[in-house]
Structure formats: C-alpha cells, structure tokens
C-alpha cells in the first residue's frame, strides 16, 4: 500500500537475452591457468532446461553446472 500526494510509477524490467543468443566466455579470458569451465550454449536452451522436469531435482544453483559444465560435479 502506498500513500502520498504525488503519482508514482514503477516499472519491472528483466534482461533476458533474445532467442539464439549464445553465452560464451571471451577467448582472451581462457588460458592454461584459467580453463573454460562451461561449454558455449544458447541461453533459451538453458532457460527451458532450468524449468524442465529433468532439472527439478537438481539442487538450486546447480542447473548451469548440470546443463553446460565441461567437468564432472565436485563431490564433498
């Protein structure tokens, strides 16, 4: 509930890359000391995966690793 004498406007803005946007690490940031951790991927493919039945049992925050990691999961 808001109160006051002046009109107030709110805008909800979300930044989602467009269909076909490939997420990838810049080549200049990858070297022997800093190897690439995730394969290049289409953002919408990941988005669909994150909300799929396949991903619903994956621990929160681990969906990207399950979807695009180049290495196996780290076990405790």
N, C-alpha and C positions, 0 to 999 in steps of 0.2 A: 504494500500500500504506500503510495506516495502522496505527499501533500505539498502545498506551496502555491504561490501566486502566478508563477510563470509556467508556460508549456515546456515540457522536457521531451526529448526524442531519444530513443535508444535503437541501436542497430546491432543485430547479431551478424557477425561476419566470420566465415570459416574459409580457410585456404585449403582447397583440395586440388591437386594437380589434375589437369584435363586428361581425358581418355588418351592412351597411347604415350603418356609421359613416362620415360624410363628414368628410374632412380639409379644413380651410379656414383661411385667415388671418383673424384677427379684423378686422372692418371698421375699428375705431379705430386699427389699425396701418398702414392703407393710405391714402396721400395722394399728391400730385404728386411729392414728394421720395422717397417710398418706395412705388413702384407694386407692385401684385400681380404676383408672378413665376410663380406656378403656379395653374392652374385648380383649383377645388374638385373633389375626387374621392373615390370610395368606396375605402376602404383595401383591401378584399378584391379589388377590380378591379385595383389596383396590385400587390398581392401575387401574384395569378395572372399578371399581365403579367411581373413581375420574374423568374419562374421558367418562363416560356414559351420556346418555340423562337425566337420573334420577338426576345426580349431577350438570348439567349445570346451574341450577337456584339457587344453594347453594352458599352463599357468599364465596368469595375467602378466603381460610384459615380455613374454617369450614367443609370441606369434611371429615376429620378424625373424627370430633365430630359426624357428621351425620352417618358415617359408623360404628363406633366402641364404641361410648360412652356408659357408664353404667348409665349415668344420663341424665335427660332431658336438653335441651338447656337452657342457662341462658338468661332471658329476661331483657331488660334495664328498 
